């Protein structure tokens, strides 16, 4: 499993807890790292979708081909994958689902 990040900041937030806390707050920062670790350990997308706590689902419209997992009530982690298996996952962004 290879994890790629769209931006260097997203990668730093995964690698450095303090950076993630400054960017997202304590709860979202902690779950950001946990969710990426869960994605890394999954065999395929169906395994992620089957975990109810993640609420993993494909996105539609202009985000077709991307997936989202829940971080908390408002924030979600958006990622894309190459192929049906999770050999390469690209972390796209952390999004406030319902806007500001």
N, C-alpha and C positions, 0 to 999 in steps of 0.2 A: 504494500500500500504506500503510495506516494501522495503526500499532501503538498499542494502548491497554494500560494497566496497571491491574490490579485495585486496587493500593495505590500510594500515593506512594513508599513505600520500594522497591518493585520498580522503579519508574521511576528513582529516584535511583541504584539499583545499576547500572542500564543506563547512565546518564549519567556516573557518577563511579566510576572504578575502585577508589579507596580505600574507598568505602562498600561496594562489592561484596566486596572482599577481607575486610573486617572481618566482614561478614555470612556469607559462604560459604566463605572460604578462597581461596587464590590460584588453584588449578586450576579449581575450580567457577566462580569469578568470571570468569575469562578465557573459559571455555567458554559461560557465560551470555550474554555479549555477542556472541560469535561465532555462537551458535545463533540469537539474535534477528536478527542481520544476515543469516544464511542464510534465515530465514523471510521477512524483508523482501524479499529478492531473488527468491523463488520465485513462479512463476506460479499454481500451484494446489497443493492438498494431495497430489495424486498425485506431483508432483515431489519433495516432501519424503519421502514414503513410499519412493520409489525410491532414495534415498540411503542406502546401508547403514550408514554411519558414524553417522547420526542415530538409527537404530532408531525412526523415527516410527511411531506406531500409535494407533488410536482406543482410548479407554478404555471400560470396560463398567460395568454396575451403576449405582451412584449418581453416577458420573462420566461417564455416557453423554452424548455430544456433545462431549466434551473429547478432546484429543490430547496425547501425551507424546513428548518427544524426550530422548534420553540425554545427560546432562552428563558423568557418569563412572560408575564401577561401581555406586554407590548412589544418586546424585542424578539427578533428571529435571526437565525444564522442562515444565509443564503449561499448555496454552493452548486457547482456543476460537476458532472462526472464524464469521463471519457469511456465509452463502451457501456455495456450492461453491468459488468462487474466493477467493483470499486478499486481498480488498480491505480487510477489517478483521479484525485479529487481536487478541485480548485475552490478555495474559499473566496467568495466574491465580496461579501459585505455583511455587516451587522446592521439590520434595518429596524427602525421603529415602525412597526407594521401599520399603525393607524395615524401616521403623520405626527406633527408636533402639536 
